[in-house]
Amino acid sequence: MRVLLEEARLLSRDLAHHRRARLEAVIGRTLDEVDRQVGEMRGGP
């Protein structure tokens, strides 16, 4: 039983890390796009 609980904890931690990494990537792309659009509105490159 203890082994199963430890495996569940590890899987949960891995899943949380994966979700966080994905979320950070999406946020990064979104911020890049916002920066690009702001630059266009200002008439910059």
N, C-alpha and C positions, 0 to 999 in steps of 0.2 A: 504494500500500500504506500509506503514511504517513497519507494522508487517511482511509482506512478505520479505521486504528487510533485516530486522534483521534476519529472519529465514535463508535466503540465506547466509548471512554473517557467521552465526553460523555453517551451514552445510559446508561451504567452509573452515572454520577454522578447523573443525573436520577432514575433508578429508585431509587437508594439514598435520595435526598432524599424522594421520594414515600413510600417505605416508612417512613422515620423519622417523617414528618409523620403518617402514618396511625397508627403505633404510639403516638406521643405523644397523639393524640386519643383513642385507646382507653384508654390509661392514665389520662388526665384524666377521662374519663367514669366509669371504674371507681372512681377515688378519690372523685369526687363522690358516687357511690352508697354507698360505704363510709361517708363522712361523714354522709350522710343516715340510714343505718341505725344508726350509733352514736348520732346525735342522738335517734332514736326510742327506742333502748334506754335512754337516759338520761332519757327523758320530756320532752325539749325540743321546740322547734318543728321 
